[in-house]
Amino acid sequence: MGSDQQQRLKNLPSIDVMLLQMPEEISTWGRSQVTESLRSYLSDLRASILDGQTPDTSNEHIRQTVIEAVSARHGDGIVSVFNLTGTVIHTNLGRANLAPEAIDAVTKVAGGPSTLEFDLESGERGSRDSHIESLICDITGAEAATAVNNGAAAVLLVLNTLALGKKVPVSRGELVEIGGSFRIPEVMNRAGCTLTEVGATNRTHRYDFADAIDDDTALLMKVHTSNFKIDGFTKAVPDSELSELAKAHDVPFVIDLGSGNLADFAVLGLPNEPTVRQALEAGADLVTFSGDKLLGGPQAGLIAGRADLIRTINKNPLKRALRLDKMTVAALSETLKLYRNPDNLAERLPTFKLLTKPASEIRAQAEQLLESVRDSVGDRFDVTAENTMSQIGSGSLPLETLPSASIRIASKATNDSEVRDLAKQFRRLPKPVIGRMHKQALWLDCRCLADDQVSDFIDQLTSLTQ
Ligand SMILES: *Cc1c(COP(=O)(O)O)cnc(C)c1O
C-alpha cells in the first residue's frame, strides 16, 4: 500500500466524530439509522481507497451522502402535492379533498375525547353509526344505513353476511376489476359465497337470471360497471326487473353502485350518474357505495337500505373489523350535512367545485401561469396553454370528460428523456407537482389548482434546477 493511500485511510473521520456533527439528522432519523448509514458509507469509502481511487472524504461530503441515503430509504412519509394530472378524483393521490367543515371536525375529535360511541342523553354507550345513519337515510330515502372502511369492505360485509356458503348470480358483463386488485369474483370467493355467472359479456337477459336462481341462491347482485363501458349490441336487465325477480324468489337485491352519487348531476351541469336514491327507488334492498368518490368525503364504504338487513349486517363480527375510526366518522358526518342544502353544494363541496369549474376560468389560469413556468423551465422547452379534457376519475363516468385547460411543456429538441427529467424535477419540488406525460410532453391540467394555491405554486418554481 502506498503512503498516499495510507494517509487517505487515516484521514477518514471516525463514526463518532461524524455523529457529533449530525445532531439534527440524529434527531430526525434516529441515532441507529444515521450510525448504520455512516458505517456503510465509510466502509464503501475505505474499499474505494484500497482500490486505488481518490474519493471525496471531506466530512461535509460524507454528511450529505448519508443524509441522501437515509432520506431515500425512509422518504418523507405521506406529503401533500399539487394534482395537475387532470384526473379530479385520483385514487393514488388520495381521492376527494375534504370540505373545510369536515377538516375542522377531524381536527377537533383527533386531539381529544369525543362522543364516538357515547350517548350524551342517557350517559350510556352509543353507536358510532348514529352520527351517520340518519343523514344517509334523509339524503337517500333508505330505511337504515351503516358505514365501514371502504367500498370494498361494504361489498365484502354484505356478501359475507347474506350469502355465506350460498350462491350469488352476477351478470358476466359486471364481473369487474375496480383496480388495486378488487375483483368482484375474488371478493365473492373471500366473502365465502359462490359466484354464479349469468348471461354473456355483452348481453344478459331476465331469463338468464331466472334460470340461475335455485334454493341455494342467497341474493341477486348488480355491480355498477364504473370504470368501463360495453358498447354496441348490449343488454342488461333493468334494476326494476331484477328487483321483481328477487322479490318473487324471496331473496334480497343488492346493487354495488361504486361511486355512490348523492346529488342531482343535471343541476350541477355534470354528466348523468345514477344516485343512491334512484337505485333504492328502483327496488334495491341494499346499495353499497364509497365515501371518497363522487360523495366527496373521507375513505369509507356505505351500506344503505332495508332495516332488517342492516340489523343482520351489524351483527356480523366482521363489522367490528371493518369499522370506521373517529376521524372518518367526523369527516363523513360533516360532509353528509352539506347535502342538506343541495343548492350550494358546488360551492361548499371541493369535489363538486373542481368538477364544475368552468373551462374558461381554467384556461385563464393556465395563461396566467405561462410566463412563470416558461421562465423557470428555461429555454430548452416550449411552454404553451392548450385546451384539454379532464377526467372525473376513480372509475366514475369513465367515458365522460370535462373541458379543461393545461400548460403543455415540450422539449424543443423533442427529447423524451429531457421532458421526463423535467417531470421528475417537478415531482421533487417542496410541494411536488404531479402532471401527466402524454405525446412526449408534460401536461399540467389547471382544473385542480385552486385560486388560493396559485402563488404557492409559482413561488416554488424557482427551485426547479435548470
Ligand atoms: C370503487 C368501487 C368499489 C370499491 O370501493 P373502494 O371505496 O375503492 O373500496 C367497489 N365497487 C365499485 C363498482 C366501485 O366502483
Ligand as a Chemical Component Dictionary entry (heavy atoms), coordinates in Angstrom:
data_LIG
# 
_chem_comp.id                   LIG 
_chem_comp.type                 NON-POLYMER 
_chem_comp.pdbx_formal_charge   0 
_chem_comp.three_letter_code    LIG 
# 
loop_
_chem_comp_atom.comp_id 
_chem_comp_atom.atom_id 
_chem_comp_atom.alt_atom_id 
_chem_comp_atom.type_symbol 
_chem_comp_atom.charge 
_chem_comp_atom.model_Cartn_x 
_chem_comp_atom.model_Cartn_y 
_chem_comp_atom.model_Cartn_z 
_chem_comp_atom.pdbx_ordinal 
LIG C1 C1 C 0 -64.745 1.883  -6.410 1  
LIG C2 C2 C 0 -65.639 0.738  -6.418 2  
LIG C3 C3 C 0 -65.596 -0.222 -5.395 3  
LIG C4 C4 C 0 -64.590 -0.160 -4.292 4  
LIG O1 O1 O 0 -64.754 0.962  -3.474 5  
LIG P1 P1 P 0 -63.495 1.485  -2.606 6  
LIG O2 O2 O 0 -64.090 2.588  -1.794 7  
LIG O3 O3 O 0 -62.466 1.921  -3.570 8  
LIG O4 O4 O 0 -63.067 0.347  -1.773 9  
LIG C5 C5 C 0 -66.466 -1.270 -5.444 10 
LIG N1 N1 N 0 -67.365 -1.389 -6.464 11 
LIG C6 C6 C 0 -67.432 -0.484 -7.459 12 
LIG C7 C7 C 0 -68.442 -0.691 -8.544 13 
LIG C8 C8 C 0 -66.581 0.606  -7.477 14 
LIG O5 O5 O 0 -66.635 1.493  -8.464 15 
# 
loop_
_chem_comp_bond.comp_id 
_chem_comp_bond.atom_id_1 
_chem_comp_bond.atom_id_2 
_chem_comp_bond.value_order 
_chem_comp_bond.pdbx_ordinal 
LIG C1 C2 SING 1  
LIG C2 C3 SING 2  
LIG C2 C8 DOUB 3  
LIG C3 C4 SING 4  
LIG C3 C5 DOUB 5  
LIG C4 O1 SING 6  
LIG O1 P1 SING 7  
LIG P1 O2 DOUB 8  
LIG P1 O3 SING 9  
LIG P1 O4 SING 10 
LIG C5 N1 SING 11 
LIG N1 C6 DOUB 12 
LIG C6 C7 SING 13 
LIG C6 C8 SING 14 
LIG C8 O5 SING 15 
# 
